[in-house]
Amino acid sequence: MRTSYPDRGSVRDLAADLARHAEALCGELLPAGRRDNQYWRVGSLSGERGSSLAVRLTGAQAGRWADYATGDHGDLIDLIREIHGGTVADTIKWARRWLGGAL
């Protein structure tokens, strides 16, 4: 059973926690993607097969992503918001709930 992620810390801390689980998160958000060395690759934010969008899975840049076809980029909080839509507050709530099950 998933539990709520603690409502504490900054958005930066939340992004760092998400980055520690980047591969699992990418697998859930972008299931048509695949691991390619240190990256999760998929066609776009819509999730089709391809390799235009890359999310860094490891290292100091873990959680950073870029869509090389559109120029869009950001961290995993941005990725969640782009995929799910909604407000920043909705995105943070979703991320905290997801981390509650990932920890």
TORDREN-719098 format. One record per residue: residue number from 1; residue in one letter; x, y, z of N, C-alpha, C in turn. Coordinates in pm, 1 decimal, padded with zeros to 6 digits, always signed. Atoms other than C-alpha are relative to their C-alpha. Layout:
REM residues N
    n  res       n_u       n_v       n_w      ca_u      ca_v      ca_w       c_u       c_v       c_w
  NUM    A         X         Y         Z         X         Y         Z         X         Y         Z
...
REM end
This chain:
REM residues 103
    n  res       n_u       n_v       n_w      ca_u      ca_v      ca_w       c_u       c_v       c_w
    1    M  +00083.6  -00118.5  +00000.0  +00000.0  +00000.0  +00000.0  +00087.6  +00124.2  +00000.0
    2    R  -00074.8  -00124.5  +00003.6  +00129.5  +00341.3  -00090.1  -00043.4  +00090.2  +00114.0
    3    T  +00029.6  -00096.2  -00104.9  +00152.0  +00599.0  +00183.1  +00038.5  +00137.1  -00050.9
    4    S  -00033.7  -00135.3  +00042.9  +00180.5  +00972.9  +00156.5  +00144.8  +00030.9  +00032.1
    5    Y  -00134.6  -00050.1  -00022.2  +00526.0  +01120.0  +00118.0  -00010.6  +00116.2  +00098.3
    6    P  +00010.8  -00107.1  -00100.2  +00594.9  +01354.8  +00409.8  -00008.9  +00137.6  -00064.3
    7    D  +00018.1  -00135.8  +00049.3  +00483.0  +01710.7  +00347.7  +00102.8  +00089.8  +00067.8
    8    R  -00107.8  -00077.7  -00059.5  +00817.6  +01858.9  +00438.4  +00108.3  +00020.0  -00105.6
    9    G  -00111.2  -00022.6  +00091.7  +01123.2  +01992.5  +00268.2  -00040.1  +00088.3  -00116.9
   10    S  +00020.5  -00090.3  +00112.2  +01160.7  +02207.3  -00034.5  -00031.2  -00077.3  -00127.7
   11    V  +00022.4  +00060.1  +00131.4  +01067.7  +02143.0  -00394.8  +00131.8  -00056.2  -00052.7
   12    R  -00131.6  +00050.5  +00040.9  +01440.7  +02100.9  -00456.7  +00026.9  -00136.9  +00064.2
   13    D  -00015.2  +00129.5  -00067.6  +01447.7  +01820.5  -00197.2  -00089.3  -00105.4  -00065.0
   14    L  +00092.4  +00091.6  +00066.0  +01144.2  +01661.4  -00362.6  +00056.8  -00044.7  -00134.4
   15    A  -00060.0  +00034.4  +00128.9  +01314.4  +01675.9  -00704.0  +00118.1  -00094.7  +00018.4
   16    A  -00114.6  +00088.7  -00027.1  +01627.3  +01514.6  -00555.6  -00047.8  -00139.6  +00038.5
   17    D  +00054.7  +00130.7  -00036.5  +01417.5  +01236.6  -00400.8  -00054.1  -00071.9  -00122.9
   18    L  +00049.5  +00060.2  +00124.5  +01245.8  +01176.2  -00735.4  +00116.9  -00050.1  -00084.7
   19    A  -00115.5  +00037.4  +00081.9  +01585.9  +01165.8  -00908.3  +00061.5  -00131.8  +00047.0
   20    R  -00052.5  +00126.8  -00051.6  +01692.5  +00879.2  -00681.0  -00082.3  -00119.7  -00049.3
   21    H  +00089.7  +00105.1  +00050.1  +01401.8  +00681.6  -00830.1  -00035.5  +00025.3  -00146.4
   22    A  +00028.7  -00045.0  +00136.3  +01428.9  +00816.7  -01185.1  -00042.0  -00113.3  -00093.1
   23    E  +00033.8  +00107.6  +00093.2  +01420.5  +00483.0  -01365.8  -00140.1  -00055.1  +00026.3
   24    A  +00133.4  +00049.8  -00033.1  +01111.4  +00357.5  -01180.3  -00107.0  +00101.4  -00040.5
   25    L  +00095.6  -00104.1  +00036.3  +00935.1  +00690.1  -01232.8  -00018.0  +00007.3  -00151.2
   26    C  +00008.5  -00003.8  +00146.5  +01019.6  +00697.2  -01603.2  -00074.9  -00121.1  -00054.2
   27    G  +00070.8  +00119.9  +00042.6  +00897.8  +00340.8  -01640.4  -00150.2  +00013.7  +00016.9
   28    E  +00142.9  -00020.8  -00023.0  +00563.0  +00445.8  -01496.1  -00056.1  +00109.6  -00089.7
   29    L  +00050.7  -00113.0  +00078.3  +00527.4  +00779.8  -01674.6  +00011.4  -00021.1  -00150.4
   30    L  -00031.1  +00016.2  +00142.8  +00675.6  +00674.8  -02009.8  +00030.0  -00146.7  -00029.5
   31    P  -00024.9  +00144.3  +00009.3  +00629.7  +00295.6  -02036.3  +00047.5  -00049.0  -00136.8
   32    A  -00049.6  +00041.1  +00131.7  +00708.2  +00282.5  -02410.3  +00148.9  +00028.5  -00015.7
   33    G  -00142.0  -00031.6  +00005.0  +01057.7  +00410.7  -02331.5  +00085.5  -00119.6  +00035.8
   34    R  -00094.6  +00106.7  -00030.5  +01369.1  +00208.1  -02270.2  +00125.8  +00061.8  +00060.6
   35    R  -00127.6  -00045.0  -00054.7  +01690.3  +00234.7  -02074.9  +00105.4  -00010.3  -00108.7
   36    D  -00110.2  -00004.9  +00094.4  +01986.0  +00332.6  -02290.8  +00119.7  +00057.0  +00075.7
   37    N  -00112.1  -00038.7  -00085.9  +02298.4  +00338.4  -02072.7  -00050.2  +00082.4  +00118.0
   38    Q  +00036.4  -00083.2  -00114.6  +02250.0  +00629.9  -01831.8  -00127.8  +00081.1  -00023.5
   39    Y  +00118.9  -00077.4  +00036.0  +01927.9  +00755.5  -01994.9  -00121.8  -00088.1  -00018.9
   40    W  +00127.3  +00059.1  +00041.6  +01561.4  +00666.2  -02034.7  -00036.7  +00073.5  -00127.2
   41    R  +00029.6  -00062.7  +00128.9  +01472.1  +00730.3  -02398.9  -00139.8  -00037.5  -00046.1
   42    V  +00135.7  +00016.5  +00051.8  +01129.0  +00776.5  -02550.9  -00019.0  +00106.2  -00108.4
   43    G  +00020.7  -00090.3  +00113.4  +00983.9  +00958.5  -02851.9  -00031.3  +00144.0  +00037.0
   44    S  +00039.0  -00134.7  -00040.6  +00829.4  +01257.0  -02671.9  -00073.9  -00006.3  +00132.4
   45    L  +00078.9  -00004.8  -00122.1  +00628.4  +01368.2  -02372.5  -00131.1  -00077.5  -00013.3
   46    S  +00120.5  +00080.0  +00023.2  +00333.4  +01186.8  -02532.9  +00026.0  -00147.5  +00025.5
   47    G  -00036.8  +00135.0  -00039.3  +00522.9  +00865.0  -02465.7  +00013.5  -00102.3  -00110.6
   48    E  -00015.3  +00099.2  +00106.7  +00549.0  +00706.3  -02808.4  +00144.8  -00048.0  -00009.4
   49    R  -00135.3  +00054.0  +00017.5  +00846.1  +00492.0  -02901.9  +00086.4  +00098.9  -00077.2
   50    G  -00094.9  -00088.7  +00066.3  +01155.2  +00676.4  -03016.3  +00112.2  +00035.4  +00094.9
   51    S  -00113.4  -00035.7  -00085.5  +01455.5  +00851.3  -02870.3  +00023.4  +00150.6  +00008.7
   52    S  -00017.6  -00144.0  -00002.8  +01400.5  +01226.9  -02899.4  +00006.8  +00056.0  +00141.6
   53    L  +00000.3  -00046.7  -00137.6  +01333.8  +01267.0  -02526.8  +00090.8  -00091.3  +00082.0
   54    A  -00093.3  +00076.4  -00083.2  +01607.1  +01160.4  -02285.7  -00005.1  +00051.8  +00142.9
   55    V  -00002.4  -00033.1  -00142.9  +01593.7  +01152.6  -01905.1  +00124.1  -00063.0  +00060.4
   56    R  -00121.4  +00050.3  -00063.6  +01921.3  +01118.5  -01717.5  -00038.4  -00079.3  +00124.2
   57    L  +00037.2  +00089.0  -00109.4  +01894.5  +00827.8  -01471.4  +00100.8  -00004.5  +00113.5
   58    T  -00105.6  +00014.3  -00100.0  +02224.9  +00844.6  -01284.3  +00087.4  +00124.3  +00005.9
   59    G  -00098.5  -00106.7  -00012.7  +02491.7  +01082.0  -01162.7  -00057.9  +00130.0  +00050.6
   60    A  +00037.5  -00131.4  -00052.2  +02478.9  +01445.7  -01063.5  -00117.4  +00062.0  -00074.9
   61    Q  +00109.6  -00055.0  +00081.0  +02231.8  +01523.5  -01343.8  -00122.8  -00091.1  -00004.2
   62    A  +00115.1  +00091.8  -00002.2  +01990.1  +01239.5  -01259.2  -00128.8  +00080.2  +00014.8
   63    G  +00129.3  -00066.7  -00003.3  +01633.5  +01349.8  -01322.0  -00013.9  +00114.3  -00098.4
   64    R  +00007.6  -00106.2  +00101.3  +01720.5  +01614.7  -01579.2  -00040.6  -00063.8  -00131.8
   65    W  +00047.0  +00053.9  +00126.7  +01547.2  +01564.7  -01913.3  +00000.2  +00107.6  -00106.0
   66    A  +00008.4  -00090.9  +00114.6  +01541.6  +01719.6  -02258.3  -00067.5  -00072.5  -00115.4
   67    D  +00059.4  +00049.4  +00123.8  +01328.3  +01669.5  -02565.9  +00073.0  +00073.1  -00111.5
   68    Y  -00086.2  -00062.4  +00099.3  +01571.7  +01734.2  -02847.6  -00076.2  +00044.6  -00124.6
   69    A  +00080.8  -00043.4  +00113.9  +01292.3  +01774.2  -03105.6  -00067.5  +00134.7  +00027.3
   70    T  +00074.6  -00122.4  -00032.1  +01114.5  +02056.6  -02920.1  +00081.0  +00102.6  +00078.1
   71    G  -00078.4  -00088.8  -00084.3  +01381.5  +02204.0  -02693.5  -00050.8  +00007.3  +00143.2
   72    D  +00051.6  +00003.5  -00136.3  +01168.5  +02137.6  -02382.5  +00098.8  -00074.0  +00090.1
   73    H  -00092.1  +00064.3  -00094.1  +01367.7  +02041.8  -02073.1  -00039.6  +00036.2  +00141.8
   74    G  +00026.4  -00031.4  -00139.3  +01359.5  +02039.7  -01695.0  +00041.1  -00112.5  +00091.3
   75    D  -00026.0  +00107.2  -00095.1  +01365.0  +01819.7  -01388.6  -00121.2  -00092.3  +00003.3
   76    L  +00108.9  +00097.9  -00002.2  +01134.5  +01532.9  -01293.1  -00132.6  +00061.1  +00042.9
   77    I  +00124.7  -00068.0  -00034.3  +00879.4  +01767.1  -01136.4  -00060.4  +00061.9  -00125.8
   78    D  +00046.8  -00055.6  +00127.5  +00856.4  +01945.8  -01471.6  -00055.1  -00110.6  -00090.4
   79    L  +00042.9  +00112.3  +00084.0  +00827.0  +01609.1  -01648.0  -00138.6  -00049.9  +00043.1
   80    I  +00130.5  +00043.5  -00051.1  +00539.2  +01499.5  -01424.2  -00108.4  +00099.2  -00040.3
   81    R  +00100.1  -00102.8  +00034.0  +00358.2  +01828.4  -01482.8  -00030.3  -00000.8  -00148.3
   82    E  +00022.0  +00003.3  +00145.1  +00407.2  +01809.2  -01858.6  -00085.7  -00119.9  -00039.5
   83    I  +00073.2  +00122.0  +00035.6  +00268.9  +01455.4  -01868.4  -00140.7  -00000.1  +00058.7
   84    H  +00130.1  +00005.7  -00066.5  -00015.7  +01487.0  -01616.6  -00080.9  +00128.5  -00010.7
   85    G  +00071.2  -00127.1  +00001.2  -00102.5  +01854.5  -01658.4  -00030.0  +00044.5  +00142.1
   86    G  +00036.9  -00049.7  -00132.8  -00257.8  +02043.7  -01370.4  +00091.8  +00109.8  +00048.3
   87    T  -00077.5  -00107.3  -00060.9  -00110.8  +02298.7  -01138.4  +00130.1  -00054.4  +00058.7
   88    V  -00123.2  +00040.5  -00067.8  +00228.7  +02293.6  -00974.3  -00035.2  -00069.3  +00131.7
   89    A  +00041.3  +00061.7  -00126.9  +00053.5  +02214.0  -00644.7  -00049.7  -00143.1  -00024.5
   90    D  +00046.4  +00135.1  +00033.4  -00121.4  +01914.5  -00808.9  +00118.0  -00092.1  -00029.1
   91    T  -00118.2  +00077.9  +00035.9  +00211.7  +01796.8  -00946.0  +00078.2  -00039.9  +00124.4
   92    I  -00073.5  +00028.6  -00123.2  +00382.2  +01821.1  -00607.3  -00074.3  -00103.9  +00082.9
   93    K  +00078.9  +00100.0  -00073.4  +00096.9  +01629.3  -00442.2  +00015.4  -00137.8  -00064.0
   94    W  -00014.8  +00127.6  +00070.3  +00119.9  +01356.8  -00709.5  +00137.3  -00060.1  +00028.3
   95    A  -00137.3  +00047.2  -00021.9  +00498.6  +01332.6  -00667.8  +00017.6  -00051.5  +00142.4
   96    R  -00010.4  +00045.1  -00139.3  +00471.9  +01306.5  -00289.7  -00071.9  -00132.7  +00020.6
   97    R  +00072.6  +00127.9  -00011.3  +00209.3  +01032.3  -00316.6  +00080.3  -00111.8  -00065.8
   98    W  -00076.9  +00102.2  +00071.4  +00421.8  +00845.4  -00573.1  +00123.2  -00041.7  +00081.2
   99    L  -00117.7  +00032.3  -00080.4  +00731.9  +00867.5  -00355.6  -00035.2  -00078.5  +00125.1
  100    G  +00043.2  +00077.5  -00116.5  +00536.8  +00732.6  -00061.4  +00003.3  -00148.7  -00027.7
  101    G  -00006.7  +00139.6  +00038.7  +00519.5  +00406.0  -00252.5  +00136.1  -00042.3  -00050.0
  102    A  -00130.8  +00032.2  +00057.8  +00870.4  +00427.5  -00395.7  +00108.8  -00009.9  +00105.2
  103    L  -00104.3  -00000.8  -00102.6  +01060.7  +00472.1  -00068.8  +00015.6  -00133.7  +00066.8
REM end
